[in-house]
Amino acid sequence: MRSLIFLALAGALAAGCTPLRSHQGYIVDADLVNSIQPGVDNRQSVLATLGTPTFASQFNQGDWYYIARDSRNYAFNAPRPRDQLTMEISFDQAGNVTAIRKSGIEQVVDVSPYGKTTPTLGRERGFFQDLFGNIGAVGAAGAGGGAAGPTGRNGQ
């Protein structure tokens, strides 16, 4: 009986170490991706061949981006990218494809947040300085709160 419990416990622990794989974004079909040619295709043909882009640029001619990412993680760890395809399709004024650029996992950067607070320049202020620090500052001399004359300047 003990060996059966031990085997069940070992199986449960081993299942926790199994990598979880996930896919995000565009589902890549290599034949369809390679069929898009600069100077031959336009927006309508790209849309018919590849479908709606992951997102479109707000600048220039509205380049289209197709992004696919495969990730893996163990148990409760954060997912880590294993493979990525980023395809940028550029168009001219008439909507014809001018360039296709592809990049991969080398463009992925891991950004680690800096602690729980954002570092700022300047002095450190406590709770009470933040709460009471501006009392008397409104309308104080030299604070720029004086009355403006008819010329729009203070007394000039």
Rosetta constraint file for C-alpha pairs under 8 A:
AtomPair CA 1 CA 5 HARMONIC 6.43 0.50
AtomPair CA 2 CA 6 HARMONIC 6.06 0.50
AtomPair CA 3 CA 7 HARMONIC 6.05 0.50
AtomPair CA 4 CA 8 HARMONIC 6.22 0.50
AtomPair CA 5 CA 9 HARMONIC 6.12 0.50
AtomPair CA 6 CA 10 HARMONIC 6.05 0.50
AtomPair CA 7 CA 11 HARMONIC 6.04 0.50
AtomPair CA 8 CA 12 HARMONIC 6.22 0.50
AtomPair CA 9 CA 13 HARMONIC 6.23 0.50
AtomPair CA 10 CA 14 HARMONIC 6.09 0.50
AtomPair CA 11 CA 15 HARMONIC 6.12 0.50
AtomPair CA 12 CA 16 HARMONIC 6.48 0.50
AtomPair CA 13 CA 17 HARMONIC 6.86 0.50
AtomPair CA 14 CA 18 HARMONIC 6.80 0.50
AtomPair CA 16 CA 74 HARMONIC 7.47 0.50
AtomPair CA 16 CA 75 HARMONIC 5.53 0.50
AtomPair CA 17 CA 74 HARMONIC 5.87 0.50
AtomPair CA 17 CA 75 HARMONIC 6.07 0.50
AtomPair CA 18 CA 74 HARMONIC 6.30 0.50
AtomPair CA 18 CA 75 HARMONIC 7.28 0.50
AtomPair CA 19 CA 72 HARMONIC 6.22 0.50
AtomPair CA 19 CA 73 HARMONIC 5.51 0.50
AtomPair CA 19 CA 74 HARMONIC 4.75 0.50
AtomPair CA 19 CA 75 HARMONIC 7.23 0.50
AtomPair CA 20 CA 72 HARMONIC 5.47 0.50
AtomPair CA 20 CA 73 HARMONIC 5.33 0.50
AtomPair CA 20 CA 74 HARMONIC 6.15 0.50
AtomPair CA 20 CA 75 HARMONIC 7.61 0.50
AtomPair CA 21 CA 70 HARMONIC 7.21 0.50
AtomPair CA 21 CA 71 HARMONIC 5.75 0.50
AtomPair CA 21 CA 72 HARMONIC 4.52 0.50
AtomPair CA 21 CA 73 HARMONIC 6.78 0.50
AtomPair CA 22 CA 70 HARMONIC 5.78 0.50
AtomPair CA 22 CA 71 HARMONIC 5.25 0.50
AtomPair CA 22 CA 72 HARMONIC 6.33 0.50
AtomPair CA 23 CA 68 HARMONIC 7.33 0.50
AtomPair CA 23 CA 69 HARMONIC 5.74 0.50
AtomPair CA 23 CA 70 HARMONIC 4.55 0.50
AtomPair CA 23 CA 71 HARMONIC 6.34 0.50
AtomPair CA 24 CA 68 HARMONIC 5.86 0.50
AtomPair CA 24 CA 69 HARMONIC 5.20 0.50
AtomPair CA 24 CA 70 HARMONIC 6.44 0.50
AtomPair CA 25 CA 54 HARMONIC 6.91 0.50
AtomPair CA 25 CA 66 HARMONIC 7.80 0.50
AtomPair CA 25 CA 67 HARMONIC 5.70 0.50
AtomPair CA 25 CA 68 HARMONIC 4.62 0.50
AtomPair CA 25 CA 69 HARMONIC 6.43 0.50
AtomPair CA 26 CA 54 HARMONIC 6.86 0.50
AtomPair CA 26 CA 66 HARMONIC 6.18 0.50
AtomPair CA 26 CA 67 HARMONIC 5.59 0.50
AtomPair CA 26 CA 68 HARMONIC 4.76 0.50
AtomPair CA 27 CA 68 HARMONIC 6.47 0.50
AtomPair CA 28 CA 33 HARMONIC 7.28 0.50
AtomPair CA 28 CA 68 HARMONIC 7.08 0.50
AtomPair CA 29 CA 33 HARMONIC 6.21 0.50
AtomPair CA 30 CA 34 HARMONIC 6.00 0.50
AtomPair CA 31 CA 35 HARMONIC 6.16 0.50
AtomPair CA 32 CA 36 HARMONIC 7.09 0.50
AtomPair CA 32 CA 49 HARMONIC 6.54 0.50
AtomPair CA 32 CA 50 HARMONIC 6.74 0.50
AtomPair CA 33 CA 50 HARMONIC 7.12 0.50
AtomPair CA 36 CA 40 HARMONIC 7.84 0.50
AtomPair CA 36 CA 41 HARMONIC 6.39 0.50
AtomPair CA 36 CA 46 HARMONIC 6.90 0.50
AtomPair CA 37 CA 41 HARMONIC 5.91 0.50
AtomPair CA 37 CA 97 HARMONIC 7.23 0.50
AtomPair CA 37 CA 100 HARMONIC 7.91 0.50
AtomPair CA 38 CA 96 HARMONIC 7.56 0.50
AtomPair CA 38 CA 97 HARMONIC 4.78 0.50
AtomPair CA 38 CA 98 HARMONIC 4.93 0.50
AtomPair CA 38 CA 99 HARMONIC 5.58 0.50
AtomPair CA 38 CA 100 HARMONIC 7.05 0.50
AtomPair CA 39 CA 96 HARMONIC 6.40 0.50
AtomPair CA 39 CA 97 HARMONIC 5.70 0.50
AtomPair CA 39 CA 98 HARMONIC 6.03 0.50
AtomPair CA 40 CA 96 HARMONIC 7.41 0.50
AtomPair CA 40 CA 97 HARMONIC 7.08 0.50
AtomPair CA 41 CA 45 HARMONIC 5.77 0.50
AtomPair CA 41 CA 46 HARMONIC 6.55 0.50
AtomPair CA 41 CA 96 HARMONIC 6.06 0.50
AtomPair CA 41 CA 97 HARMONIC 5.66 0.50
AtomPair CA 42 CA 46 HARMONIC 6.15 0.50
AtomPair CA 42 CA 91 HARMONIC 7.59 0.50
AtomPair CA 42 CA 95 HARMONIC 5.52 0.50
AtomPair CA 42 CA 96 HARMONIC 4.09 0.50
AtomPair CA 42 CA 97 HARMONIC 5.31 0.50
AtomPair CA 43 CA 47 HARMONIC 6.04 0.50
AtomPair CA 43 CA 91 HARMONIC 7.63 0.50
AtomPair CA 43 CA 95 HARMONIC 5.62 0.50
AtomPair CA 43 CA 96 HARMONIC 6.45 0.50
AtomPair CA 43 CA 97 HARMONIC 7.21 0.50
AtomPair CA 44 CA 48 HARMONIC 6.11 0.50
AtomPair CA 45 CA 49 HARMONIC 6.00 0.50
AtomPair CA 46 CA 50 HARMONIC 5.71 0.50
AtomPair CA 46 CA 51 HARMONIC 7.12 0.50
AtomPair CA 47 CA 51 HARMONIC 4.62 0.50
AtomPair CA 47 CA 52 HARMONIC 5.90 0.50
AtomPair CA 47 CA 53 HARMONIC 7.79 0.50
AtomPair CA 53 CA 64 HARMONIC 5.94 0.50
AtomPair CA 53 CA 65 HARMONIC 5.72 0.50
AtomPair CA 53 CA 66 HARMONIC 5.27 0.50
AtomPair CA 54 CA 64 HARMONIC 7.66 0.50
AtomPair CA 54 CA 65 HARMONIC 5.78 0.50
AtomPair CA 54 CA 66 HARMONIC 4.98 0.50
AtomPair CA 54 CA 67 HARMONIC 6.18 0.50
AtomPair CA 55 CA 64 HARMONIC 6.23 0.50
AtomPair CA 55 CA 65 HARMONIC 5.53 0.50
AtomPair CA 55 CA 66 HARMONIC 7.11 0.50
AtomPair CA 56 CA 62 HARMONIC 5.86 0.50
AtomPair CA 56 CA 63 HARMONIC 5.72 0.50
AtomPair CA 56 CA 64 HARMONIC 4.48 0.50
AtomPair CA 56 CA 65 HARMONIC 6.02 0.50
AtomPair CA 57 CA 61 HARMONIC 7.86 0.50
AtomPair CA 57 CA 62 HARMONIC 4.63 0.50
AtomPair CA 57 CA 63 HARMONIC 5.08 0.50
AtomPair CA 57 CA 64 HARMONIC 6.26 0.50
AtomPair CA 57 CA 65 HARMONIC 7.72 0.50
AtomPair CA 58 CA 62 HARMONIC 5.61 0.50
AtomPair CA 58 CA 63 HARMONIC 7.95 0.50
AtomPair CA 59 CA 63 HARMONIC 7.80 0.50
AtomPair CA 61 CA 90 HARMONIC 7.33 0.50
AtomPair CA 61 CA 91 HARMONIC 6.05 0.50
AtomPair CA 61 CA 92 HARMONIC 6.33 0.50
AtomPair CA 61 CA 93 HARMONIC 6.60 0.50
AtomPair CA 62 CA 90 HARMONIC 7.51 0.50
AtomPair CA 62 CA 91 HARMONIC 7.32 0.50
AtomPair CA 63 CA 88 HARMONIC 6.68 0.50
AtomPair CA 63 CA 89 HARMONIC 5.66 0.50
AtomPair CA 63 CA 90 HARMONIC 4.67 0.50
AtomPair CA 63 CA 91 HARMONIC 6.26 0.50
AtomPair CA 64 CA 88 HARMONIC 5.74 0.50
AtomPair CA 64 CA 89 HARMONIC 5.20 0.50
AtomPair CA 64 CA 90 HARMONIC 6.68 0.50
AtomPair CA 65 CA 86 HARMONIC 6.90 0.50
AtomPair CA 65 CA 87 HARMONIC 5.59 0.50
AtomPair CA 65 CA 88 HARMONIC 4.60 0.50
AtomPair CA 65 CA 89 HARMONIC 6.41 0.50
AtomPair CA 66 CA 85 HARMONIC 7.88 0.50
AtomPair CA 66 CA 86 HARMONIC 5.87 0.50
AtomPair CA 66 CA 87 HARMONIC 5.14 0.50
AtomPair CA 66 CA 88 HARMONIC 6.62 0.50
AtomPair CA 67 CA 84 HARMONIC 7.35 0.50
AtomPair CA 67 CA 85 HARMONIC 5.71 0.50
AtomPair CA 67 CA 86 HARMONIC 4.57 0.50
AtomPair CA 67 CA 87 HARMONIC 6.40 0.50
AtomPair CA 68 CA 84 HARMONIC 5.58 0.50
AtomPair CA 68 CA 85 HARMONIC 5.21 0.50
AtomPair CA 68 CA 86 HARMONIC 6.60 0.50
AtomPair CA 69 CA 81 HARMONIC 6.77 0.50
AtomPair CA 69 CA 82 HARMONIC 7.65 0.50
AtomPair CA 69 CA 83 HARMONIC 5.80 0.50
AtomPair CA 69 CA 84 HARMONIC 4.30 0.50
AtomPair CA 69 CA 85 HARMONIC 6.51 0.50
AtomPair CA 70 CA 81 HARMONIC 5.91 0.50
AtomPair CA 70 CA 82 HARMONIC 5.66 0.50
AtomPair CA 70 CA 83 HARMONIC 5.17 0.50
AtomPair CA 70 CA 84 HARMONIC 6.27 0.50
AtomPair CA 71 CA 79 HARMONIC 5.89 0.50
AtomPair CA 71 CA 80 HARMONIC 5.35 0.50
AtomPair CA 71 CA 81 HARMONIC 4.20 0.50
AtomPair CA 71 CA 82 HARMONIC 5.18 0.50
AtomPair CA 71 CA 83 HARMONIC 7.02 0.50
AtomPair CA 72 CA 79 HARMONIC 5.36 0.50
AtomPair CA 72 CA 80 HARMONIC 5.51 0.50
AtomPair CA 72 CA 81 HARMONIC 6.47 0.50
AtomPair CA 72 CA 82 HARMONIC 6.61 0.50
AtomPair CA 73 CA 77 HARMONIC 5.92 0.50
AtomPair CA 73 CA 78 HARMONIC 6.18 0.50
AtomPair CA 73 CA 79 HARMONIC 4.49 0.50
AtomPair CA 73 CA 80 HARMONIC 6.15 0.50
AtomPair CA 74 CA 78 HARMONIC 7.97 0.50
AtomPair CA 74 CA 79 HARMONIC 7.81 0.50
AtomPair CA 81 CA 105 HARMONIC 7.64 0.50
AtomPair CA 82 CA 105 HARMONIC 7.38 0.50
AtomPair CA 83 CA 104 HARMONIC 7.01 0.50
AtomPair CA 83 CA 105 HARMONIC 5.53 0.50
AtomPair CA 84 CA 103 HARMONIC 7.94 0.50
AtomPair CA 84 CA 104 HARMONIC 4.98 0.50
AtomPair CA 84 CA 105 HARMONIC 4.90 0.50
AtomPair CA 85 CA 102 HARMONIC 6.90 0.50
AtomPair CA 85 CA 103 HARMONIC 5.93 0.50
AtomPair CA 85 CA 104 HARMONIC 4.72 0.50
AtomPair CA 85 CA 105 HARMONIC 7.05 0.50
AtomPair CA 86 CA 102 HARMONIC 5.59 0.50
AtomPair CA 86 CA 103 HARMONIC 5.23 0.50
AtomPair CA 86 CA 104 HARMONIC 6.08 0.50
AtomPair CA 87 CA 100 HARMONIC 6.93 0.50
AtomPair CA 87 CA 101 HARMONIC 5.69 0.50
AtomPair CA 87 CA 102 HARMONIC 4.47 0.50
AtomPair CA 87 CA 103 HARMONIC 6.61 0.50
AtomPair CA 88 CA 100 HARMONIC 5.70 0.50
AtomPair CA 88 CA 101 HARMONIC 5.15 0.50
AtomPair CA 88 CA 102 HARMONIC 6.40 0.50
AtomPair CA 89 CA 97 HARMONIC 6.82 0.50
AtomPair CA 89 CA 98 HARMONIC 7.67 0.50
AtomPair CA 89 CA 99 HARMONIC 5.92 0.50
AtomPair CA 89 CA 100 HARMONIC 4.67 0.50
AtomPair CA 89 CA 101 HARMONIC 6.62 0.50
AtomPair CA 90 CA 97 HARMONIC 5.79 0.50
AtomPair CA 90 CA 98 HARMONIC 5.54 0.50
AtomPair CA 90 CA 99 HARMONIC 5.16 0.50
AtomPair CA 90 CA 100 HARMONIC 6.41 0.50
AtomPair CA 91 CA 95 HARMONIC 5.29 0.50
AtomPair CA 91 CA 96 HARMONIC 5.22 0.50
AtomPair CA 91 CA 97 HARMONIC 4.52 0.50
AtomPair CA 91 CA 98 HARMONIC 5.27 0.50
AtomPair CA 91 CA 99 HARMONIC 7.23 0.50
AtomPair CA 92 CA 96 HARMONIC 5.56 0.50
AtomPair CA 92 CA 97 HARMONIC 6.66 0.50
AtomPair CA 92 CA 98 HARMONIC 6.28 0.50
AtomPair CA 103 CA 107 HARMONIC 7.00 0.50
AtomPair CA 104 CA 108 HARMONIC 7.90 0.50
AtomPair CA 114 CA 118 HARMONIC 6.96 0.50
AtomPair CA 114 CA 119 HARMONIC 7.98 0.50
AtomPair CA 125 CA 129 HARMONIC 5.77 0.50
AtomPair CA 125 CA 130 HARMONIC 6.51 0.50
AtomPair CA 126 CA 130 HARMONIC 6.31 0.50
AtomPair CA 127 CA 131 HARMONIC 6.16 0.50
AtomPair CA 128 CA 132 HARMONIC 5.83 0.50
AtomPair CA 128 CA 133 HARMONIC 7.40 0.50
AtomPair CA 129 CA 133 HARMONIC 4.71 0.50
AtomPair CA 130 CA 134 HARMONIC 7.85 0.50
AtomPair CA 134 CA 138 HARMONIC 7.55 0.50
AtomPair CA 136 CA 140 HARMONIC 6.59 0.50
AtomPair CA 137 CA 143 HARMONIC 7.13 0.50
AtomPair CA 138 CA 143 HARMONIC 7.25 0.50
AtomPair CA 138 CA 145 HARMONIC 6.95 0.50
AtomPair CA 139 CA 143 HARMONIC 6.45 0.50
AtomPair CA 139 CA 144 HARMONIC 7.35 0.50
AtomPair CA 139 CA 145 HARMONIC 4.71 0.50
AtomPair CA 139 CA 146 HARMONIC 6.69 0.50
AtomPair CA 140 CA 144 HARMONIC 7.89 0.50
AtomPair CA 140 CA 145 HARMONIC 6.92 0.50
AtomPair CA 141 CA 145 HARMONIC 7.59 0.50
AtomPair CA 141 CA 146 HARMONIC 7.73 0.50
AtomPair CA 146 CA 154 HARMONIC 6.84 0.50
AtomPair CA 147 CA 154 HARMONIC 6.39 0.50
AtomPair CA 148 CA 152 HARMONIC 5.33 0.50
AtomPair CA 148 CA 153 HARMONIC 5.26 0.50
AtomPair CA 148 CA 154 HARMONIC 4.73 0.50
AtomPair CA 148 CA 155 HARMONIC 7.00 0.50
AtomPair CA 149 CA 153 HARMONIC 5.69 0.50
AtomPair CA 149 CA 154 HARMONIC 5.67 0.50
AtomPair CA 149 CA 155 HARMONIC 5.74 0.50
AtomPair CA 149 CA 156 HARMONIC 7.40 0.50
AtomPair CA 151 CA 156 HARMONIC 7.22 0.50
